[in-house]
């Protein structure tokens, strides 16, 4: 397993995000356009791609949310590489990276339809919080926070 820190110009990151968006379009149905507007990847400076046998297997990213807080975005594991702990590895690497940059907290949003993602976040120590920002009042959204 190779973990690569990169940015959103990375083609492998972009390709994994295309697969993520296709999956989310199915899961989110009619609500996909709402969520999609908050998930653009242009100009994200902090992205991770995990490679297994030189193949892009999983990705994740973060961006500044508040002065000492980042928002975790674009978490995805390719179906061929699921059930190997890659999502947890991405969360740990994102946390190490944002901690190196001086951030102390992370928030994230997921949807109720993503049970496997919710499990990863909860096992990684994220606590459910009231929905924030654009997710306030959105019943399908679930928001989390972790303080390092």
C-alpha positions in Angstrom: 0.0 0.0 0.0 1.3 3.4 -1.0 -0.3 6.6 0.4 0.2 9.6 -1.7 -0.4 13.2 -0.6 -1.4 15.3 -3.6 -4.0 17.9 -4.7 -7.2 17.8 -6.8 -5.3 18.1 -10.0 -4.1 14.5 -9.6 -5.8 12.4 -12.3 -6.1 9.3 -10.1 -7.9 11.4 -7.5 -10.2 12.8 -10.2 -11.0 9.4 -11.5 -11.9 8.0 -8.1 -14.1 11.0 -7.4 -16.0 10.4 -10.7 -16.8 6.9 -9.4 -17.8 8.4 -6.1 -20.1 10.8 -7.8 -21.7 8.1 -9.9 -22.3 6.1 -6.7 -23.7 9.1 -4.8 -26.1 9.9 -7.7 -27.7 6.5 -7.2 -27.7 6.6 -3.4 -29.0 10.2 -3.2 -31.5 10.0 -6.0 -33.4 13.2 -6.5 -31.3 14.9 -3.8 -28.0 14.4 -5.7 -28.0 17.9 -7.3 -28.3 19.5 -3.9 -25.3 17.6 -2.5 -23.3 17.8 -5.7 -23.0 21.6 -5.5 -21.0 21.4 -2.3 -18.6 18.7 -3.6 -16.6 20.4 -6.4 -13.0 19.4 -6.4 -11.3 22.3 -8.2 -8.6 23.8 -6.1 -8.5 21.3 -3.2 -4.9 21.5 -1.9 -5.0 18.5 0.4 -5.9 15.2 -1.2 -4.8 11.6 -0.6 -4.8 8.6 -3.0 -4.0 5.1 -1.7 -2.5 2.8 -4.3 -2.6 -1.0 -4.1 -0.3 -2.7 -6.6 0.0 0.6 -8.4 -3.7 0.9 -8.8 -5.6 3.9 -7.3 -7.8 2.2 -4.7 -9.1 4.9 -2.4 -9.1 8.7 -1.8 -10.1 11.4 0.5 -9.4 15.1 1.0 -9.8 18.1 3.4 -10.2 21.8 3.0 -10.2 24.7 5.5 -13.5 25.1 7.2 -12.8 27.5 10.0 -9.6 28.9 11.5 -8.6 25.7 13.4 -11.0 23.3 11.6 -11.0 21.4 8.3 -13.8 19.7 6.5 -13.2 16.2 5.3 -14.4 15.6 1.8 -14.5 13.1 -1.1 -13.9 9.9 0.8 -14.2 6.9 -1.5 -12.9 3.3 -1.8 -13.1 1.6 -5.2 -15.4 -1.5 -4.9 -12.5 -3.8 -5.8 -10.6 -2.7 -2.7 -13.3 -2.5 -0.1 -13.2 -4.3 3.3 -9.4 -3.8 3.6 -9.3 -0.9 6.0 -8.4 1.7 3.4 -11.0 4.2 4.5 -9.7 4.1 8.0 -6.2 4.5 6.6 -7.3 7.6 4.7 -8.9 9.1 7.8 -5.7 8.6 9.8 -3.5 10.1 7.1 -5.9 13.1 6.7 -5.8 13.6 10.4 -2.0 13.4 10.5 -1.7 15.9 7.6 -4.1 18.5 9.0 -2.5 18.2 12.4 0.9 18.9 10.8 -0.7 22.1 9.3 -1.9 23.3 12.7 -5.6 22.4 12.5 -7.1 21.0 15.7 -10.6 19.8 14.6 -12.4 18.2 11.6 -16.0 18.2 10.6 -17.7 16.2 7.9 -21.0 15.4 6.4 -22.3 12.1 5.1 -25.7 10.7 4.3 -27.8 8.1 6.1 -27.5 6.0 3.0 -23.8 5.5 3.5 -23.8 3.1 6.4 -20.3 1.9 5.7 -18.9 5.4 5.8 -20.8 6.2 9.1 -19.2 3.1 10.6 -15.7 4.2 9.6 -16.2 7.7 11.1 -17.6 6.4 14.3 -14.9 3.8 14.8 -12.3 6.6 14.1 -13.6 8.7 17.0 -15.9 11.1 15.2 -18.9 12.2 17.2 -22.3 13.1 15.7 -23.1 16.8 15.9 -26.1 18.9 14.8 -26.0 19.5 11.0 -24.0 22.5 10.1 -24.1 25.1 7.3 -25.9 24.0 4.2 -26.9 20.7 5.8 -29.1 22.2 8.5 -32.6 20.9 8.1 -31.5 18.2 5.6 -32.9 14.9 7.1 -30.7 12.6 5.0 -27.5 14.4 6.2 -25.4 13.3 9.2 -22.6 15.5 10.5 -19.7 14.6 12.6 -16.8 16.3 14.4 -13.5 15.2 15.9 -11.1 17.2 18.1 -7.5 15.9 17.9 
